[in-house]
Amino acid sequence: MSHNTPLSPRPLHHLSDVQRRVLTTRQLREHGVTASVAAERSRAGGPWQQILPGVHLLHPGPATSEERLLAALLYTASRGQGADGSAPGGGEPHGEAMITGLAALAMHHFSSAPPLASLDRIDVLVPRTRRLRATGFVRFVRAGTLPGPQYVAGVPTAPVARALADAVARLTDAVLVRRLLTESVRHGHCEATAVVAELNSARLLSRPHVVDAVDALLAEGRAIAEGRLYDMIRGNHLPEPLWNVELRLPGGPALGGVDAYWREQAVAVEIDTRAPRQDEEVWRGGFGRKREHLERLGITVVRVTPKKLREAPEEQAAVVRTALIAAADRDPASYVVVLPR
């Protein structure tokens, strides 16, 4: 068989351009190319090259970013079994594997992430049971439970919050960590609470440079959520509230701050920035206890989350409007002092 001999009678037109350029030894065999022929073509100076063990690039010269991503996933899917002897498939062409870390952030179009072409390593998220060893430019991140992938340009990619945690776990550059975390909420990739939850799950919140970055992230997330609350109230023609105030009993202790308050109707709105899965007892010791206290005084507290303000502002406006209308049928609330916060 010469270098110009067609791969096989089985056509390749069902594959994308990049899939035609990157194939495993097994895929080549399915197209009529034996392992020995693939090895011959992939020798130094040949028309092909072995970009990873068992994965061939069907042209000379450097691989593109797309080709490296596909090669990493093909290598992962073609290697080994789980600790329980199960196959690595999972029903998908690349198994359960997905791109994560800085490569995933570049896929998600983070301007502060290095471009794909500049990355020496591509991180691949796999189940903890997979028996895999890092090789070449492929590095593995293992997890007990994998998130559902997001497909970016057809490539299975970890959700932003998870990709951030996997990237931050390997970064020591405090400036870059801060930029990545801040960009995640500033550009609407995800909510700050989701990022903090992933960082906490990865046990990264004890690192000083991560703590500093999280402080900036939460401040950015709250500012964005407050802006969305303003837009929601004004855009849906709700009465103008008192913004960002503290409530106190006359001559008594502070009852806590709220983000919006309608004095006549005794309705308060508070943005709930708890991280997902935060301990319920911790929550009840803070926000929950304050809410119960205010409601005992006859004040209706409407809780909104940054995610709901972003994804369903009209629904949240309807909840607030209902609370304002219902105030006419309630007993008058206890008098409270309202102060700027």
Residue, then its C-alpha position, 0 to 999 in steps of 0.5 A: m500500500s503506498h502513501n496515496t492509497p485510499l484508506s479503505p472502501r469505507p468513506l470518510h465523508h461522514l466525518s468532519d474535517v478535523q475528524r478526518r485529520v485525527l484518527t485512532t489506530r482502531q479507527l484507521r483499522e476500521h477504514g482498512v489501514t493496519a497498525s503496521v501501515a499506520a506506524e510506517r506512515s507515522r515515522a519521522g519524515g512520513p506523511w502522518q505523525q503519532i500525536l499521542p499513543g494510538v492517535h494519529l495526525l494525518h498530515p505533517g506539521p504542527a497540530t491545530s488547537e482543534e486537532r489537539l483537543l480531539a486527540a486528547l479526547l480520543y486518547t482518553a476514550s481509547r485507553g483502559q477501563g474503570a476500576d470495576g472493569s467497565a468500558p470507558g464509553g458511557g454512550e458518547p463518542h468520547g466517553e464521559a470525558m470532557i475538556t476542563g481547566l484553562a483549555a475549557l475556559a479558552m473554549h468558553h471565550f475567556s479573554s483572560a485565559p491563555p489562548l488554546a494554542s499557547l497551552d502546553r497541557i490540555d486538562v481532561l476531566v474523567p471519572r475517578t475510576r478510570r485507569l489513565r496516565a498523563t502523556g504528551f500534552v494530556r493531563f487528567v483531572r479526576a472526579g467522583t461525580l462529573p458534571g454534565p458537559q457543555y458542547v462548545a463547537g462540538v467539543p464536550t467541555a466542563p461548565v464554567a464553574r467546574a473548569l474554573a475550579d480545575a484551573v485555579a487548582r493548578l495556578t499560583d498566579a494571584v493576578l490571573v486567578r483574580r481575573l479569571l474569577t471576576e470575568s466569570v461573573r462580569h461577562g455572565h458566564c455563571e453566578a458567583t455562588a456557583v464558582v464559590a461552591e466549586l472552589n469549596s468542593a475542591r478545597l481551594l478556599s484555604r489558599p490565600h490568593v484564592v481567598d482574595a480573589v473570591d472576595a473580589l468575585l463576591a463583590e463583583g457578583r453582588a454589584i451585578a445582582e444589585g444592578r439587575l434588581y434595579d433594572m427589574i423593578r424599574g423595567n417592570h414599573l414597580p413602585e420605587p422602593l428605598w434602596n439598600v437600607e437597614l431596618r431597626l426596632p425603635g430604640g432597639p437592635a438592628l434587624g438587618g439590611v435589605d436591598a429594597y424596602w417599600r415602607e407603606q406596604a412593609v415589603a422587603v427584597e433581599i438578594d440571597t447570595r448563599a453558595p449552593r449546597q451551603d449548610e442549612e444550619v449555617w443559613r438558618g443562623g443568618f439569613g433564615r433567622k433574620r427573615e423569620h424575625l422580620e416576618r413576625l413583625g409583619i414584614t414580607v420578605v421576598r428572597v431573590t437569587p442572582k440566577k433568578l434575576r438574570e434568567a427570569p426577571e419578569e417572574q421575580a417582578a410578578v412575585v414582588r408585585t403580588a406581595l405589594i398588592a397583598a399588603a392591603d389585606r394584611d394587618p399593619a406591620s410593626y413600626v421599624v426605623v429605616l436607615p441608609r446602609 
